[in-house]
Structures are given as C-alpha cells and as structure tokens.
Amino acid sequence: NVSANTDVGIINGLSGLVQSVDDYPVDTISKRFRYDVALAATLKDMEEEILEGLKAQELDDYFSGPFTVVIKESCDGMGDVSEKHGCGPPVPEKAVRFSFTVMTIAVPHDKDSVRIFEESKPNSELCCKPLCLMLADESDHETLTAILSPLIAEREDMKSSELMLELGGILRSFKFVFRGTGYDEKLVREVEGLEASGSVYICTLCDSTRLEASQNIVFHSITRSHTENLERYEMWRSNSHHESADDLRDRVKGVSAKPFIETLPSIDALHCDIGNAAEFYKIFQLEIGEVYKNPDASKEERKRWQSTLDKHLRKKLNLKPIMRMNGNFARKMMAYETVEAVCELVRSEERRVALRELMDLYLKMKPVWRSSCPAKECPELLCQYSFNSQRFAELLSTKFKYRYEGKITNYFHKT
C-alpha cells in the first residue's frame, strides 16, 4: 500500500493511510516506522540514561556532541503466524521482523572516546526495537527487497549525516554506526546475494567450498564482505571476461544475486548450537555402532543405534527424544554428563578418550561464540580458542575421519 502522496520523507510509515492506525486497509502487508524517527524516539526514551552516563564519567552534562551511537540490526522470519480459524484477508502465513538495538553510546574526550552507555543485555527482547513487520516469507526475495529497500536507503543516508536532537534542554548531535549482526545464515545468504545453504560454497565468512573446507579444516580466515559481494555481483551480471557459467560461478564464489543489505560477518550462535549438537548426536550413534571399523552397516542397524542412544539419554539424563533438533535440546545435550553417559555404551577405551576430548574442546570453544563480548566475559577461553579449534579440527580429521573425509558441515567449518 504505497501512497501516491509524494510530499513526505523517503517513506512515511503511515503515508496514504487514514488518520487512525486501526483503520488501515486490509491489503497492507507491512507496517514500519521511518528509521530516523524510530532512532530519535529511542534516544528520547534514553534521555535519563544518557545524562546519567555523562555524569558518571564526570563529563559536562551540557556537552552537545557528537555522540556516537552503535546500532545492532537484526532481521528474522517469525515462522507460522497464520490465522488458525476465521476469514481474514488472504496473506502469507509467515512474517518477517526487522529490528534494532542501541548497543553503545560514546563521546569524544581527551583524544579518546568514552562510553557513557552500554546495553548490559543486548540479546534481551526488552531492548530490541521492532522497526518493520511484514507478512511475507523470508524466502520471497522480491517482497523482501520491495519492503526493506526504502528502509535500507534511509540507513545509508543516516551513515553520512548527523541527527540533531534536544536532550535535557540542549540541542545535541548524534552519529550512527550500523552493525548488521542479527541475521541467521539463511537470511545472510538471502540479503548478501549468496546461493542458499546447500551450495558448494558452504561459508558466509570465507570463499571455501565444501570439499576445500573438509581437506583443510584449520586454516581459514574471514574474507567475505558486503563491498566484495557487490563487486562480485557486478562481475556475475556483466561477465566481462565472457566465461562459461561454471568458470564465472567459480570467479564470484557463489554470489548470484544483488546484495541489498550490508551484514557483518558473524556467527549465529543459536543455529551454531543446533547444527553442532545435531552433529554430535550423529557421532554418538556412529560410535555406539563402531562405524570406525565397520562402515557398511545397514539402515536397520543404524536405526537401532539411534534408539539405543535415545533410551540411554532418557534414562540417564532425562532427555526426551525429539523429531528435530532445537535450541533447548542442543543446550541440554552438549554437556560433560552426556558424553560420560554415551561412553557407557562405547566399548573401546581409545574411542571413549577421543569422545571426551572432542566434547571438552567443544565446551571450551562454545562460550567464545555465544558471548556478546568474549574479551570481557571469557578472556582465557578467547586466548585458547585458536589452539582449541585446531585440536578440534585435528580430531575430526583423524579419529573421526570416517565421518568427515571429503565433507564437513557449515557450522563445524565456521566454529
């Protein structure tokens, strides 16, 4: 429902609608605030915290700026929101929400910058402000771009301009830094123009293919970026070297659509938990069945191992089997108690040692990518991360070679 009325800003969230929000037409599939208005309203709400922050740092509370505000952006599909019974307008049964969180506010002081506000619980729903809600499927590229593009245009404009806002009776200036880290892998691929997650280019952080990632498990670094994705899309679109489709695809490393939202390379901790726990669950079954020495087990045997594992985990840890791995099960399952319970079903002492070490390394690595600020929350584990991850990779490629020869999962690779 785009208004014909053009004398508004980039897009006025309610332009073309009647005065009362409740009377909006039924064919509106998206509601949003203007980005600048939403940020201004949020800062107004934080007036007390900002002034107290200035006082706490013994700074002049008449300070007029510039204040530098770091904004974390998030976007995710919200699953099934269909009307369960009734006869509302025919809209998609899925919804997508784009939201932001004020992470930190800093001011310049003596050639340095001083933080006057820091969000203590950045993942809480209490500080996460919804900016745009749309009834659309996150896989529907056209609808997503149509609805989010104006919002992104506003964001681009705000990167290079200052917001003047009256706080505590004084006009102050604010600069914004946007960090798109709240996206899961599916959405990162969607908005950064990469192929979907079954692609041979398995990583949203580097250019590795699945085969390369499994042959060289250790040495990778974060190389992908929004700017590079845009350049690669341009190559893909123009094909100025007149290459075949395969050569061209190799040159652009799986970028095949125009990236339209800038995200930062990050790891989505929830799905990392889920993906890795699913892998451990599989490894436990294969260890019970001793696949390292008899790789050709039948489907029936494999089913039997799974049911043995399920029964044992239920008896020992009260973990009820589930159809599809989810966050709660993953968190409960990834623990020292679990590996001890599984070891009771594993005959070989050598395999038990390997399993224990694998879980031990994993549990030392996990806090680093679960944490909002590992340097502050778990500095020792952060220092050990590189060593632990290399040892983890080494174990996978030696003791668990039967599972990881020539293949590796997206999240083990990222971890």
Residue, then its C-alpha position, 0 to 999 in steps of 0.5 A: n500500500v504505497s501512497a501516491n502522496t509524494d510530499v513526505g520523507i523517503i517513506n512515511g510509515l503511515s503515508g496514504l493511510v487514514q488518520s487512525v492506525d486501526d483503520y488501515p486497509v486490509d491489503t497492507i502487508s507491512k507496517r514500519f516506522r521511518y528509521d530516523v524517527a524510530l532512532a530519535a524516539t529511542l534516544k528520547d526514551m534514553e534521555e535519563e540514561i544518557l545524562e546519567g552516563l555523562k555524569a558518571q564519567e564526570l563529563d559536562d552534562y551540557f556537552s552537545g556532541p557528537f555522540t556516537v551511537v552503535i546500532k545492532e540490526s537484526c532481521d528474522g522470519m517469525g515462522d507460522v503466524s497464520e490465522k488458525h480459524g476465521c476469514g481474514p484477508p488472504v496473506p502469507e502465513k509467515a512474517v518477517r521482523f526487522s529490528f534494532t538495538v542501541m548497543t553503545i553510546a560514546v563521546p569524544h574526550d581527551k583524544d579518546s572516546v568514552r562510553i557513557f552507555e552500554e546495553s548490559k543485555p543486548n540479546s534481551e527482547l526488552c531492548c530490541k526495537p521492532l522497526c518493520l513487520m511484514l507478512a511475507d516469507e523470508s524466502d520471497h526475495e522480491t517482497l523482501t527487497a520491495i519492503l526493506s529497500p526504502l528502509i535500507a536507503e534511509r540507513e545509508d543516508m543516516k551513515s553520512s549525516e548527523l541527527m540533531l536532537e534536544l536532550g535535557g534542554i540542549l540541542r545535541s548531535f548524534k552519529f550512527v554506526f550500523r552493525g548488521t549482526g542479527y541475521d541467521e545464515k539463511l537470511v545472510r545468504e538471502v540479503e548478501g546475494l549468496e546461493a542458499s545453504g546447500s551450495v558448494y560454497i558452504c561459508t558466509l565468512c570465507d570463499s571455501t567450498r565444501l570439499e576445500a573446507s573438509q581437506n583443510i579444516v584449520f586454516h581459514s580466515i574471514t574474507r567475505s564482505h558486503t563491498e566484495n559481494l557487490e563487486r562480485y555481483e557486478m562481475w556475475r551480471s556483466n561477465s566481462h571476461h565472457e566465461s562459461a557459467d561454471d568458470l564465472r560461478d567459480r570467479v564470484k564464489g557463489v554470489s548470484a544475486k544483488p546484495f541489498i543489505e550490508t551484514l557483518p560477518s558473524i556467527d549465529a550462535l543459536h543455529c551454531d548450537i543446533g547444527n553442532a549438537a545435531e552433529f554430535y548426536k550423529i557421532f554418538q550413534l556412529e560410535i555406539g555402532e563402531v562405524y570406525k571399523n565397520p562402515d557398511a552397516s545397514k539402515e536397520e542397524r543404524k536405526r537401532w543405534q539411534s534408539t539405543l542412544d535415545k533410551h540411554l539419554r532418557k534414562k540417564l539424563n532425562l532427555k526426551p527424544i525429539m523429531r528435530m533438533n532445537g535450541n533447548f535440546a542442543r543446550k541440554m545435550m552438549a554437556y560433560e554428563t552426556v558424553e560420560a553417559v554415551c561412553e557407557l555404551v562405547r566399548s573401546e577405551e581409545r574411542r571413549v578418550a577421543l569422545r571426551e576430548l572432542m566434547d571438552l574442546y567443544l565446551k571450551m570453544k562454545p562460550v567464545w561464540r555465544s558471548s556478546c563480548p568474549a574479551k570481557e566475559c571469557p578472556e582465557l577461553l578467547c586466548q585458547y580458542s585458536f589452539n582449541s579449534q585446531r585440536f578440534a579440527e585435528l580430531l575430526s580429521t583423524k579419529f573421526k575421519y570416517r565421518y568427515e573425509g571429503k565433507i564437513t558441515n557449515y557450522f563445524h567449518k565456521t566454529 
